């Protein structure tokens, strides 16, 4: 079997940390920075070409200018602005769109901040601020997901707020899966026709989900989208626990079952699912 997880990129995290935030040795720890599961980044990862940059990890093409609008926009304005880039042939392309939440998160380096981008990246005009995605927050559909490029946080904001817009183009290599969003919404949260909207559900740029996606095997679940195993019971610790306690709960499960269960990385948990598979892709992981 392969040595990396299919469909889930490495987060970029190289260090390990204690509960107080202090750096600690990674040896013997089941943290992200020690295990580094996921598809490794190519070196070099980014290839600039005039006004565009090709990401060798995902196959996506990004505007080299990370803030082409030069000012924050509402969500509707951001979608319209990107449509205008296509009319103008920005960077010689006419397939620009707002990235979905998975695409924008793929740029984040979890070992970096201010901005949370890989060291040596070729982008310019990068503003460590909130940046829109094309993905509506289904729980509150008058909100859309954004990524904070200061520290890489993902959250939702009201569509009437003013955030930045960083356009992406191309269909990618198939590494990133679709988000699963199937409807389009206006700024008030009303369902609208997707055609020509530029929204996540209209473009659906990621790899489609297999059907069926999940296969149950005893106490575990196989995710055919990512190749990861998850524990079927989502609450391993029977309630909220501190991070260190969560790491130990997963380690205890691994000792008890003989499988290399671990906490998922943030990229694995975002896929989405509840509890993940082993670092070598041949055994499971836990939450």
Helices and strands as residue ranges (DSSP letters): E 16-17, E 23-24, H 32-35, E 46-49, E 52-55, E 61-63, H 75-88, G 90-92, E 97-98, H 101-105, E 130-136, G 138-140, E 143-148, E 153-158, E 167-169, E 184-185, E 191-192, H 200-203, E 214-217, E 220-223, E 228-231, H 243-257, H 266-269
